[in-house]
Amino acid sequence: MTIKQKAIIWTISGSDCSGGAGIAADIKTGHGLGVEVCSLITANTAQNSSQLLAVNPVSIEILQQQYEVLIEDKSPTVIKIGLVANVEQVVWLTQAIKALKQQVNGLIVVYDPVGQASVGGNFHSLSLNELTPLLKVVDIVTPNLAEAQALAQLDDISESKQLAQRIYQAFAINAVIVKGGHSEQQGVSSDYCYHQLNQIKQDNQDKLHQAISYQLSSARIDSHYSHGGGCSFATALASFLALGYLVRDAFTLAKAFINQGLKASVDLSASKQHQYYGAFEQLGWPHSSEDFPQVVDDIHRQYHDLPAFKSLNLNGKQLGLYPVIDSLAWLKRLLPLGLEIIQLRVKNLPEDELEQVIAQAVELAKDYNTRLFINDYWQLAIKYGAYGVHIGQEDLMAADLAQIQRAGIRLGLSTHGCYEFLLAQQLQPSYLAIGAIFPTSTKDMTGQIQGLDNLAQVLTLRPNDKAKQIPVVAIGGINLARAPLVAATGVESIAVVTSITHADDPEQAVAQLQVCINKT
């Protein structure tokens, strides 16, 4: 048995003697999410559910001792910073991070800029000017609304987007996440992330230097058990980043983690005769679809009222094997094999030739009971009456989904991780594809390899009611040996490319893959 070494995160923060926030919350969060947590304590705080009595900073000598012993054999993948007690600690920490970034390739630093205790009282008296050197060396900052206003120096602004952009402009922080739990928005808690794609876990080389935003929204959860919730959010984010998730997915998972913990204590809050400020409950990995947020995105706003796309009308059948091919010759060869679905993905053809190929493909498919999806070219799919069209995330904004829906054409959407899956699911397509499950030679998927564990986790994001679930197709690097493992996760279909097109006997490869998939 091979034992996989856990990812290591460091938490640099204060100790809360009541066990709700700070180091205690960080350790419980990280361990629950499967990472190893090492701690450097900046201060011992005396606090409980009603007051912050004292903050007792540790000396730089003690901080340095903690640092030196950990760096010997506990090198971090991600560092989470919480309470920084004084100017001396800011100076030491700034220098330590600069040194660590020279030693640890790809190190990410997450800073939760706690200034005040939720029960009242200040953790420190640092000015923004004094904090600036630290802010300029961290990668992600996770303020609540009041903290964001202080960092942005915009006390009269409550719009998260404006605050996040101002903080980025002031300090060149790669990702700014403004949490909405302290906002006055009625009934809703919205978190906003402003992210420079080229800085952290980049996933598209063509988008260097481009900023993108993510917004997540959930129903507000009334609970008095939220002490340490901010610490837990930042540490959950750090943990998911350490496990290899992209910023957008780590952000989504962290939001779900918080929702899960708050919901767990709603009944306790209701049973208290007086308002009691209890510790946030860290419950481990979020699995329930009900805990995950709604993705608030331009495309979702645009098509919010669009009816669901036509279903695949499986009538109890398994969608099964889904070949993706690039020519009419392959289509002619595979159509007689009785497959439920095939995708034609042609690239780099002159416009007139492309149109002829798609027209012929649609005509060929009419003689078979195979669902033919055309990749990308939705206008031509509509023109020639194709069964369906498949659209990638990179082409989603350019497509007219309303026109596709009105034409009665089925829609398949590509997704890469939980953020895109949730967004695509909200658009109610005919099926959802997720990948790449394994590394693949057909497309550069650097930073977006899902793996079997993540595939299984994403499948839990579908509604609990099976009648409302959209079929899921797994794609990317799946061969004969891997197909049974992928099928065992519960996906409705497995898409393959080279496992068929590079096979010595493609017809035999189809038959073998079908047997593997249908066994599970």
Secondary structure, 3 states (H helix, E strand, C coil): CCCCCCCEEEEEEEEECCCCCHHHHHHHHHHHCCCEEEEEEEEEEEECCCCEEEEEECCHHHHHHHHHHHHHHCCCCEEEECCCCCHHHHHHHHHHHHHHHHHCCCCEEEECCCCECCCCCECCCCCHHHHHHHHCCCCEECCCHHHHHHHHCCCCCCCHHHHHHHHHHHHCCCEEEECCCCCCCCCEEEEEEEEECCCCCCCCHHHCCCEEEEEEEEECCCCCCCECHHHHHHHHHHHHHHCCCCHHHHHHHHHHHHHHHHHHCHHHHHHCCCCCCCECCCCCCCCCHHHCCEEECHHHHHCCCCCCCCCCCCCCCCCEEEEEECCHHHHHHHHHHCCCEEEECCCCCCHHHHHHHHHHHHHHHCCCCCEEEEECCHHHHHHCCCCEEEECHHHCCCCCHHHHHHCCCEEEEEECCHHHHHHHHHCCCCEEEECCCCCCCCCCCCCCCCHHHHHHHHHCCCCCCHHHCCCEEEECCCCCCCHHHHHCCCCCEEEECHHHHCCCCHHHHHHHHHHHHHHC
